[in-house]
Amino acid sequence: MTRRTIQQTVHFIYPFVLPGYGPKLPAGSYRVDIDEEPISGLSFQAFLRKQVTLYLPPSLSPRGSSESLSFAPQELWHALAKDRNTRRAAKVRRLRQARRKALDQVALERAENEGMLPPAPES
């Protein structure tokens, strides 16, 4: 069986944690190698992802040299999904805040129109 390696760059918007590596890693782009091996016995060509190697930039290594982390592919996909969900949650929060602000403004305008509040001073 011949293994193959695919090189990719993954992007994290937020700091993240990977198994087997203690501190949080900063957001940014990281080079990864994905090792795959063919699945035999099928009528078509298919590969099983066996291992991912993520390369840390020298600035993150205590010795200033390149360092790599190897782990199961699922761990990388989990970290990427968590990053994506964090991004979505932040967007939802911003949209909710904007909507709440707009609704508050409408409520204040209605209160002014109905004489419940003195008119806002014009600037």
Disulfide bonds with the S-S distance in Angstrom:
none
